[in-house]
Amino acid sequence: MFTCNYKTLRVSFNEFHNTEDKERPQYGEFCLLELKDGRHTAGEWHPSGGDKSLNGKFIRGTADTVEIGEVAKWHTLERYDLTECLETEELNWINLGHEKEDGYSVQFEGFKSINDGDLPKNDQYCLLIRNDGSLAAGRWDELRNCDVPGSFIYAPALASYSIKEVWAWTALSNDEVFDVELEREREEKEEEELNRNPSTDAELFKYGKKIDVYYEKALEKLRKDYHWATVNMMKKKEPFEIAPLHGKYVFGHVSKSWYNGAPVVQEWKEGKTADEFIDFLCEYTRETVKENNPEEKFKYGLDIQVYLDKAFENTKKDYRWLDKKMLKDCYQYDIKKVKGDLEFVSRYGNEGKFTVENAESADRFIEWVTHEYQNAALRANKSVATYNVSFKGVEIHGWHLERYTFYKLKSGDYKVSVTAGDRTTGGSRDFFITPYCFEAKTYEEFLDRYEEIVPGGSFGLYKEDLLPDEKLKKFLGY
């Protein structure tokens, strides 16, 4: 590893280009940027309108960009190898390019390393010196509950540098993304302080601070109409808890932040007394209890195979190639008593523990199993040809469309796979194109039926986007 002391190292950038002089990087070149407001960041240059276009943006990640109009100066990061310098023990200053009397330079210092236990704050954008001596940049994405602490995202589709690739890092300027993270962190600390010794409203909690007491009182009322009601059934609808919020105890829904696992409390505000809450709880859970009538929920009996056979037959209608051998890797299902109530349950493979499937009816449970069998059938039907649809700049409810691919399957059927992502994550979904679609006599009629399965408003491309694509039309057999 390098012998230079990163703690005392300063790196000077001396070869900036001015955007006002119409100087632009090469297509795809990754650059250090000085913005017109004096902040520093970095990004990969993508012109709009051709490789030599003066318009464009610097990409920092999926849906994370800097427009050229915001940039005052840029300096390449790609054309330097610092290896020889970093192997000099006494070195503490690196000049990138010649310093000029009338030239413009920016220095960075305060480098840190994971070897000292130093990691950036989440969403912080950083200048990096990699283990191969190259310069780079990226936004720190903290991975929680993982052996690897995180990575630096620098391009769309989560392209990133592992912390293990980085020799040293230093933070670049704060931006809007990081400021949001800092504000969230400040609010969490403030809330934690408020909740150290929460107060209790005597009228609201006159029956104490055990939530099941309130559920039991609501249950007494429900059983007048639904003799089968239980607290367990009531809690199938998002359950209420008693939790601290803003320095006082409240009734509320409590969930965990997807971001960092911190508790998120949605306070009940429809009354001010314990009895009002009990009345509310009774009405809030009424429909759930009504739908969980055991006589209706298990109307086909208590033999789970009856339900699985119905799901198999439902799947077989469109997925004609399905046989039961294809289901060997699916979940195992059963009907068991859980906390005194009969439930549909599932487990995967040899897992010892069953998980409750909160299906409110027999038919809904069969729908769930049918969906799983459909996926199993698709996995077993290998593709023999593909066609990637071309598109530009498609945004779907804050996500950006990244891939839209049609597959011809071994059976002669077709499916489509859609991939989209936002700044830090992404995902794909596959859809089977049912035989009903191909019963259409014209390509236009086919697309009308196809949009019932893959709506343009939900997945990015509409009928009018696909209709002019002659190659797709031919691929689908029209």
C-alpha positions as CSV (number, residue, x, y, z in Angstrom):
1,M,0.0,0.0,0.0
2,F,1.1,3.6,-0.5
3,T,3.5,5.0,2.1
4,C,2.5,8.7,1.8
5,N,0.6,10.0,4.9
6,Y,-2.9,10.9,3.6
7,K,-3.6,12.8,6.8
8,T,-1.2,15.6,5.8
9,L,-1.6,15.2,2.0
10,R,-2.8,18.2,-0.1
11,V,-3.9,17.8,-3.7
12,S,-3.9,20.8,-6.0
13,F,-5.9,21.0,-9.2
14,N,-4.4,23.5,-11.6
15,E,-5.9,22.7,-15.0
16,F,-9.4,23.9,-14.9
17,H,-11.4,24.7,-18.0
18,N,-14.0,27.5,-18.1
19,T,-17.5,26.7,-19.4
20,E,-18.0,30.3,-20.4
21,D,-15.2,29.7,-23.0
22,K,-17.4,26.9,-24.4
23,E,-14.9,24.3,-23.3
24,R,-16.4,20.8,-22.8
25,P,-15.0,17.5,-21.6
26,Q,-15.0,14.4,-23.8
27,Y,-18.2,12.3,-23.8
28,G,-18.2,10.2,-20.6
29,E,-15.3,11.9,-19.0
30,F,-15.5,12.1,-15.2
31,C,-14.6,15.6,-13.9
32,L,-14.2,17.7,-10.8
33,L,-16.6,20.6,-11.0
34,E,-16.7,24.1,-9.5
35,L,-20.2,25.4,-9.5
36,K,-21.1,29.0,-10.1
37,D,-22.0,29.4,-6.4
38,G,-18.5,28.2,-5.4
39,R,-19.3,24.7,-4.3
40,H,-17.3,21.7,-5.6
41,T,-18.7,18.4,-6.8
42,A,-18.0,15.9,-9.6
43,G,-19.7,14.0,-12.4
44,E,-19.6,12.3,-15.8
45,W,-20.1,14.5,-18.8
46,H,-23.1,13.6,-21.0
47,P,-23.8,16.0,-23.9
48,S,-27.3,16.3,-25.2
49,G,-27.4,16.5,-29.0
50,G,-24.2,14.8,-30.0
51,D,-20.7,14.2,-28.6
52,K,-19.6,17.8,-29.3
53,S,-22.7,19.5,-28.1
54,L,-22.3,22.5,-25.7
55,N,-25.5,21.4,-23.9
56,G,-25.6,18.6,-21.4
57,K,-25.2,17.5,-17.8
58,F,-22.8,15.8,-15.5
59,I,-24.2,12.6,-14.1
60,R,-23.5,11.7,-10.5
61,G,-25.9,8.7,-10.2
62,T,-29.4,7.7,-11.3
63,A,-31.6,10.8,-11.2
64,D,-28.6,12.7,-9.7
65,T,-27.2,15.2,-12.1
66,V,-25.7,18.7,-12.5
67,E,-26.7,20.8,-15.5
68,I,-24.0,22.5,-17.5
69,G,-25.6,25.8,-16.7
70,E,-24.7,25.4,-13.0
71,V,-21.0,24.8,-13.7
72,A,-18.4,27.5,-13.8
73,K,-15.3,25.3,-14.3
74,W,-14.3,21.7,-14.8
75,H,-11.1,19.7,-14.3
76,T,-10.7,16.1,-15.5
77,L,-10.2,13.4,-12.9
78,E,-9.4,10.6,-15.3
79,R,-6.0,11.5,-16.8
80,Y,-3.9,11.1,-13.7
81,D,-2.1,8.3,-11.9
82,L,-0.8,9.3,-8.5
83,T,0.9,5.9,-7.8
84,E,4.5,7.1,-8.0
85,C,3.8,10.2,-5.8
86,L,1.9,8.2,-3.2
87,E,4.8,5.8,-2.8
88,T,7.0,8.7,-1.5
89,E,6.8,8.6,2.3
90,E,7.7,12.3,2.9
91,L,5.4,13.7,0.2
92,N,2.6,16.0,1.4
93,W,1.7,18.0,-1.7
94,I,0.6,16.8,-5.2
95,N,0.2,19.3,-8.1
96,L,-2.0,18.2,-10.9
97,G,-0.7,20.3,-13.8
98,H,1.6,23.3,-13.7
99,E,0.8,26.1,-11.3
100,K,0.6,29.5,-13.1
101,E,0.8,33.0,-11.7
102,D,-2.5,34.0,-13.3
103,G,-3.9,30.4,-13.3
104,Y,-6.8,29.1,-11.2
105,S,-6.1,26.3,-8.6
106,V,-8.1,24.5,-5.9
107,Q,-6.6,22.5,-3.1
108,F,-8.1,19.6,-1.2
109,E,-6.9,18.1,2.1
110,G,-8.3,16.5,5.2
111,F,-8.2,13.0,3.6
112,K,-9.4,10.1,5.7
113,S,-9.4,6.3,5.5
114,I,-11.5,3.4,6.5
115,N,-8.4,1.9,8.1
116,D,-8.8,4.5,10.8
117,G,-12.5,3.8,11.1
118,D,-13.5,7.0,9.3
119,L,-16.5,6.8,7.0
120,P,-18.4,9.6,5.3
121,K,-21.9,10.6,6.4
122,N,-24.6,9.0,4.3
123,D,-25.3,10.8,1.0
124,Q,-22.0,12.8,1.3
125,Y,-20.3,13.4,-2.0
126,C,-16.5,12.8,-1.8
127,L,-13.3,13.1,-3.7
128,L,-11.5,9.7,-3.8
129,I,-8.0,8.4,-4.2
130,R,-8.3,4.7,-5.2
131,N,-5.9,1.9,-4.5
132,D,-4.7,1.9,-8.1
133,G,-3.6,5.6,-7.8
134,S,-6.4,7.0,-9.8
135,L,-8.7,9.8,-8.8
136,A,-12.5,9.4,-8.7
137,A,-15.6,10.7,-6.8
138,G,-18.9,9.4,-5.6
139,R,-21.8,9.7,-3.2
140,W,-21.5,7.6,-0.1
141,D,-24.3,5.1,0.3
142,E,-24.2,3.4,3.7
143,L,-25.2,-0.3,3.7
144,R,-26.8,-1.2,7.0
145,N,-26.7,-4.7,8.6
146,C,-24.1,-5.8,6.1
147,D,-20.5,-6.9,6.4
148,V,-19.4,-4.3,3.9
149,P,-20.0,-0.8,5.3
150,G,-21.0,0.9,2.0
151,S,-19.9,2.2,-1.4
152,F,-19.4,5.3,-3.4
153,I,-22.1,5.7,-6.1
154,Y,-20.8,7.5,-9.2
155,A,-23.1,6.6,-12.1
156,P,-26.7,5.3,-12.9
157,A,-27.9,1.8,-12.1
158,L,-25.9,1.9,-8.8
159,A,-22.5,1.8,-10.4
160,S,-20.2,2.3,-7.4
161,Y,-16.7,1.9,-5.9
162,S,-16.5,-0.4,-2.9
163,I,-14.8,1.2,0.2
164,K,-12.2,-1.5,-0.3
165,E,-11.2,0.1,-3.6
166,V,-10.6,3.5,-1.9
167,W,-7.3,4.4,-0.3
168,A,-8.4,7.8,1.0
169,W,-11.3,10.1,0.7
170,T,-12.3,13.7,1.6
171,A,-15.7,15.4,1.4
172,L,-16.6,17.7,-1.4
173,S,-19.1,20.5,-0.9
174,N,-22.6,19.9,0.6
175,D,-25.4,19.8,-1.9
176,E,-29.2,19.6,-1.7
177,V,-29.2,15.8,-1.4
178,F,-26.7,15.8,1.5
179,D,-28.5,18.8,3.2
180,V,-31.7,16.7,3.3
181,E,-29.7,14.0,5.1
182,L,-28.3,16.4,7.6
183,E,-31.7,17.9,8.3
184,R,-33.2,14.4,8.8
185,E,-30.3,13.5,11.2
186,R,-30.9,16.8,13.1
187,E,-34.6,16.0,13.5
188,E,-34.0,12.5,14.7
189,K,-31.6,13.7,17.4
190,E,-34.1,16.3,18.5
191,E,-36.9,13.8,18.6
192,E,-34.8,11.3,20.6
193,E,-34.1,14.1,23.2
194,L,-37.8,15.0,23.5
195,N,-38.7,11.3,24.1
196,R,-36.3,10.6,26.9
197,N,-39.0,11.3,29.5
198,P,-42.4,11.4,27.7
199,S,-45.5,12.8,29.4
200,T,-48.9,10.9,29.7
201,D,-52.3,12.4,29.1
202,A,-54.6,11.1,31.9
203,E,-57.8,11.2,29.8
204,L,-56.2,9.5,26.8
205,F,-54.6,6.7,28.8
206,K,-57.0,6.2,31.7
207,Y,-56.9,2.4,31.3
208,G,-53.1,2.4,31.4
209,K,-50.4,2.0,28.8
210,K,-50.9,-1.6,27.6
211,I,-52.4,-1.5,24.1
212,D,-54.1,-4.9,24.5
213,V,-56.4,-3.5,27.2
214,Y,-57.9,-1.1,24.6
215,Y,-58.2,-3.9,22.0
216,E,-60.0,-6.2,24.5
217,K,-62.5,-3.4,25.3
218,A,-63.1,-2.9,21.6
219,L,-63.4,-6.7,21.1
220,E,-66.3,-6.9,23.5
221,K,-68.3,-4.5,21.3
222,L,-67.4,-6.3,18.0
223,R,-68.5,-9.7,19.3
224,K,-72.0,-8.5,19.5
225,D,-72.0,-8.6,15.7
226,Y,-69.2,-11.0,14.9
227,H,-69.0,-13.9,17.4
228,W,-65.8,-15.2,15.8
229,A,-63.9,-11.9,16.5
230,T,-60.5,-12.1,18.2
231,V,-57.8,-9.6,19.0
232,N,-55.5,-11.4,16.7
233,M,-58.0,-10.8,13.8
234,M,-58.3,-7.1,14.8
235,K,-54.5,-6.7,14.6
236,K,-54.4,-8.0,11.0
237,K,-55.3,-4.4,10.0
238,E,-52.2,-2.3,10.7
239,P,-52.1,-2.5,14.5
240,F,-52.0,0.5,16.9
241,E,-49.4,0.8,19.6
242,I,-48.6,3.2,22.4
243,A,-45.4,5.0,21.7
244,P,-43.6,8.3,22.5
245,L,-43.8,11.1,20.0
246,H,-42.7,14.7,20.4
247,G,-42.2,14.2,24.2
248,K,-45.6,12.6,25.0
249,Y,-47.2,9.1,24.7
250,V,-49.7,8.7,21.9
251,F,-51.8,6.0,20.2
252,G,-50.4,5.4,16.7
253,H,-49.1,3.2,14.0
254,V,-45.4,2.5,14.5
255,S,-43.2,1.5,11.6
256,K,-39.4,1.5,10.9
257,S,-37.9,3.9,8.6
258,W,-36.7,2.2,5.4
259,Y,-33.7,4.5,5.6
260,N,-32.1,3.7,8.9
261,G,-34.6,1.6,10.9
262,A,-35.6,4.5,13.2
263,P,-39.2,4.3,14.6
264,V,-41.8,6.3,12.7
265,V,-45.0,7.1,14.6
266,Q,-48.2,8.1,12.8
267,E,-50.3,9.6,15.6
268,W,-54.0,8.9,16.0
269,K,-55.7,12.3,16.1
270,E,-59.4,11.5,15.9
271,G,-60.2,12.0,19.5
272,K,-58.9,13.0,22.9
273,T,-60.1,10.3,25.3
274,A,-59.5,6.6,25.9
275,D,-63.2,5.8,25.2
276,E,-63.1,7.7,21.9
277,F,-60.1,5.6,20.9
278,I,-61.8,2.4,21.8
279,D,-64.9,3.3,19.7
280,F,-62.6,4.2,16.9
281,L,-60.7,0.9,17.2
282,C,-63.9,-1.0,17.1
283,E,-64.9,0.7,13.7
284,Y,-61.4,0.6,12.4
285,T,-61.1,-3.2,12.7
286,R,-64.7,-4.0,11.9
287,E,-64.3,-4.8,8.2
288,T,-61.2,-6.9,8.8
289,V,-63.0,-9.0,11.4
290,K,-66.0,-9.3,9.1
291,E,-63.7,-10.6,6.3
292,N,-62.0,-13.1,8.5
293,N,-65.1,-15.2,9.1
294,P,-63.5,-18.7,9.3
295,E,-66.5,-20.2,7.6
296,E,-65.9,-18.0,4.5
297,K,-62.1,-18.0,4.7
298,F,-61.9,-21.8,4.7
299,K,-65.0,-22.4,2.6
300,Y,-63.3,-25.1,0.6
301,G,-62.4,-27.0,3.8
302,L,-59.3,-27.5,5.8
303,D,-57.3,-29.6,3.3
304,I,-54.7,-27.3,1.9
305,Q,-54.3,-29.4,-1.2
306,V,-57.7,-28.4,-2.4
307,Y,-56.6,-24.7,-2.5
308,L,-53.3,-25.6,-4.2
309,D,-55.0,-27.6,-6.9
310,K,-57.3,-24.7,-7.7
311,A,-54.3,-22.4,-8.0
312,F,-52.6,-24.9,-10.3
313,E,-55.6,-25.1,-12.6
314,N,-56.0,-21.3,-12.7
315,T,-52.3,-21.0,-13.7
316,K,-52.6,-23.8,-16.3
317,K,-55.2,-21.8,-18.3
318,D,-52.7,-19.4,-19.7
319,Y,-49.3,-21.0,-18.8
320,R,-50.1,-24.1,-20.8
321,W,-46.6,-25.7,-20.4
322,L,-46.9,-25.8,-16.6
323,D,-46.4,-29.1,-14.8
324,K,-46.1,-29.9,-11.1
325,K,-42.4,-30.6,-11.4
326,M,-41.9,-26.9,-12.0
327,L,-43.3,-26.1,-8.5
328,K,-40.6,-27.9,-6.5
329,D,-38.9,-24.6,-5.5
330,C,-42.2,-22.8,-4.5
331,Y,-43.3,-22.1,-1.0
332,Q,-44.9,-24.9,1.1
333,Y,-48.4,-24.0,2.4
334,D,-50.6,-25.4,5.1
335,I,-53.6,-24.5,7.4
336,K,-52.6,-24.2,11.0
337,K,-53.8,-22.7,14.3
338,V,-51.9,-19.5,15.2
339,K,-52.6,-17.8,18.5
340,G,-55.9,-19.7,18.6
341,D,-57.0,-18.7,15.0
342,L,-56.9,-20.9,11.9
343,E,-54.6,-19.4,9.3
344,F,-53.1,-20.0,5.9
345,V,-49.3,-20.3,6.5
346,S,-46.2,-20.8,4.4
347,R,-42.6,-21.6,4.6
348,Y,-39.7,-21.9,2.1
349,G,-37.7,-25.1,1.7
350,N,-36.7,-26.6,5.0
351,E,-37.3,-23.6,7.1
352,G,-38.7,-24.7,10.4
353,K,-41.0,-21.8,11.0
354,F,-44.2,-21.1,9.2
355,T,-45.2,-17.5,8.3
356,V,-48.9,-16.4,8.4
357,E,-50.3,-15.4,5.0
358,N,-52.8,-12.7,5.8
359,A,-55.3,-13.6,3.1
360,E,-58.7,-12.3,4.0
361,S,-60.5,-15.0,2.0
362,A,-60.1,-18.4,0.4
363,D,-60.2,-16.9,-3.1
364,R,-57.6,-14.2,-2.2
365,F,-55.2,-16.9,-0.9
366,I,-55.7,-18.9,-4.1
367,E,-54.8,-15.7,-6.1
368,W,-51.5,-15.4,-4.2
369,V,-50.6,-19.0,-4.8
370,T,-51.6,-18.6,-8.5
371,H,-49.2,-15.7,-8.8
372,E,-46.4,-17.7,-7.4
373,Y,-47.1,-20.6,-9.7
374,Q,-47.1,-18.2,-12.7
375,N,-43.6,-17.0,-11.7
376,A,-42.4,-20.6,-11.4
377,A,-43.8,-21.3,-14.8
378,L,-42.0,-18.3,-16.3
379,R,-38.7,-19.4,-14.7
380,A,-39.0,-22.8,-16.3
381,N,-39.7,-21.5,-19.8
382,K,-36.3,-20.3,-21.1
383,S,-36.0,-17.4,-23.6
384,V,-34.9,-18.1,-27.1
385,A,-34.8,-14.5,-28.5
386,T,-34.9,-10.9,-27.1
387,Y,-35.7,-7.5,-28.3
388,N,-34.7,-4.3,-26.4
389,V,-37.0,-1.3,-27.0
390,S,-35.2,2.0,-27.6
391,F,-36.3,5.0,-25.6
392,K,-35.0,8.3,-24.2
393,G,-35.5,10.0,-20.8
394,V,-38.5,8.2,-19.6
395,E,-39.5,9.0,-16.0
396,I,-42.1,7.0,-14.0
397,H,-43.3,8.6,-10.8
398,G,-39.7,9.7,-9.8
399,W,-38.1,6.5,-11.2
400,H,-36.2,6.5,-14.5
401,L,-36.8,3.7,-17.0
402,E,-33.5,1.8,-17.7
403,R,-34.5,-1.2,-19.7
404,Y,-37.6,-2.5,-21.5
405,T,-37.0,-5.9,-23.0
406,F,-39.3,-8.4,-24.8
407,Y,-38.5,-12.1,-24.7
408,K,-39.7,-14.9,-26.9
409,L,-39.9,-18.1,-24.8
410,K,-39.2,-21.7,-25.7
411,S,-42.9,-22.5,-25.7
412,G,-43.5,-19.8,-28.3
413,D,-45.1,-17.4,-25.8
414,Y,-43.7,-14.0,-24.9
415,K,-42.9,-12.0,-21.8
416,V,-41.6,-8.5,-21.1
417,S,-39.1,-7.3,-18.4
418,V,-39.1,-3.7,-17.2
419,T,-36.2,-2.2,-15.2
420,A,-36.3,1.2,-13.5
421,G,-34.4,3.0,-10.8
422,D,-34.1,6.2,-8.7
423,R,-31.0,7.9,-7.4
424,T,-30.0,5.0,-5.1
425,T,-31.9,1.9,-5.9
426,G,-33.6,0.0,-8.8
427,G,-35.7,-3.0,-9.6
428,S,-37.1,-5.2,-12.4
429,R,-40.5,-6.8,-13.0
430,D,-41.4,-9.5,-15.5
431,F,-44.9,-9.8,-17.2
432,F,-46.2,-12.7,-19.1
433,I,-48.0,-11.6,-22.3
434,T,-51.1,-13.8,-22.2
435,P,-52.5,-15.7,-25.2
436,Y,-55.5,-13.3,-25.1
437,C,-53.3,-10.5,-26.4
438,F,-52.2,-12.5,-29.4
439,E,-55.8,-13.3,-30.3
440,A,-55.9,-9.7,-31.6
441,K,-56.1,-9.5,-35.4
442,T,-54.0,-6.3,-35.7
443,Y,-50.9,-5.0,-34.0
444,E,-52.8,-2.0,-32.7
445,E,-55.5,-4.2,-31.2
446,F,-52.7,-6.3,-29.6
447,L,-51.2,-3.2,-28.0
448,D,-54.6,-2.2,-26.5
449,R,-54.7,-5.6,-24.8
450,Y,-51.1,-5.5,-23.9
451,E,-51.5,-2.2,-22.0
452,E,-54.0,-3.9,-19.8
453,I,-51.1,-6.0,-18.5
454,V,-48.3,-3.4,-18.7
455,P,-49.9,0.0,-18.4
456,G,-47.9,2.9,-19.9
457,G,-48.6,5.1,-16.9
458,S,-47.1,2.6,-14.6
459,F,-44.2,1.3,-16.6
460,G,-43.1,4.1,-18.8
461,L,-44.0,3.3,-22.4
462,Y,-47.5,3.8,-23.9
463,K,-49.2,2.3,-26.9
464,E,-48.2,5.4,-29.0
465,D,-44.5,4.8,-28.1
466,L,-44.6,1.1,-29.1
467,L,-46.8,1.4,-32.2
468,P,-44.2,2.9,-34.6
469,D,-41.6,0.3,-33.7
470,E,-41.6,-2.0,-36.8
471,K,-38.9,-4.3,-35.4
472,L,-40.9,-4.9,-32.3
473,K,-44.0,-5.6,-34.4
474,K,-42.1,-8.2,-36.4
475,F,-40.6,-9.7,-33.3
476,L,-44.1,-10.3,-31.9
477,G,-45.2,-11.9,-35.1
478,Y,-47.3,-9.2,-36.6
